Amino acid sequence: MRTMYKVRPLHSAEVPPGHLPTCMYRLPNLHRAPGTAAPQVTSAGAPGGTQVDPSLQALESRQEEILKRLYELKSAVDGLSKMIQTPDADFDVTNIIQTDEFCPLTTNGADLDLMLGKDYGALKDVVINANPSQPPLSLLVLHRLLCERYKILSAVHTHSSVKSVPENLLKCFGEQTKKQPRHEYQLGFTLIWKDVPKPQMKFSIQTMCPIEGEGNIARFLFSLFGPKYNAVTSTLIDSWVDTAIFQLQEGSSKERGAVLRSMNAALGKSSWLVGSELSVADVVAWCALQHTGTANTAPANVQKWMKSCENLAPFSSVMKLLK
């Protein structure tokens, strides 16, 4: 029988003498680089020790280096994001202490949207509840001062818990000279005469707990002017505000005498209670003296200081309410 055609062998397998192959023929390992040795096989059949390709080792080292650099880059970006969210996080506190005592009220005011929050399409309102039997005079003075700085929409209302309110308190904010659209004002200031033990204030009706006490509300309102105090000045102002409320206005006659002597000594060194500019301490202390009725018997330096206050329009306008 003749063959139709011959086929060349795919692989010439040379069998060594005395070796009986277990397969038809052997082929080279296509998954191993040429010239590398085959893995050693143990008696159990598992790989004993394999020789790693140098190019694979280089690739793994490069990958580890890239991952390390990515981790360092991520850490740097996280640090920068925190600084952006809190721009004053790395601000040196010594710069605050070494600044001037405060910016006078003649400078531009602070950003109300920054301090009170921006309500798009709505005017931010400061709402104060106060008892007409004890009118918070310092808040009325601060309202007049704020009107000199901002465009304020003022309003006075009477709560049902109060039977009657004197006419002068109903008109304590005066008349609105110009009727403008609500959105053209910078701040709303609403005073509600209500039967409350202490003045209460809110500027975010839905989410904010009320701020209580005339001194605390006065601090908040004065902060809207944007003055910057150092640590010592801020502490002195807070001390005078508390002293005026709790000792001068609500204390005994002995406490009032001690406070007046301290005020006289302080006003002998400067024109105002703290520093060379009007502060909330002056406003609260002046109003406390008006409440106690001891203004006429105050020491000489206190009398001079009171006249300096009354020469300012906001104080003189409140004086008219007391007559």
PEGIHU-V676831 format. One line per field, one symbol per residue. phi: phi as a letter, one per 30 degrees, with the letter a starting at -180 (. if undefined). A space follows every 50 residues. Layout:
phi = ???
This chain:
phi = .cddaccdddaccccdeiccdcbdacbdddccddjcddddcdddjcddbc cddedddddddddddddddddddddddddddddddbdcdcdddddddcdd eadddddddddddddcjccdibddcccbcbdddbddddddddddddddcb dcccabbbdddcdbbeddddcdcicddbdceedddcacbcccdbdbdbeb bbbbddccdddcjddddddddddddidccdddddddddddddddddcddc ddddddddddddddddddcbdbdbicbdbdddddddddddddicddcddd ddddddddddddeeddddedddd
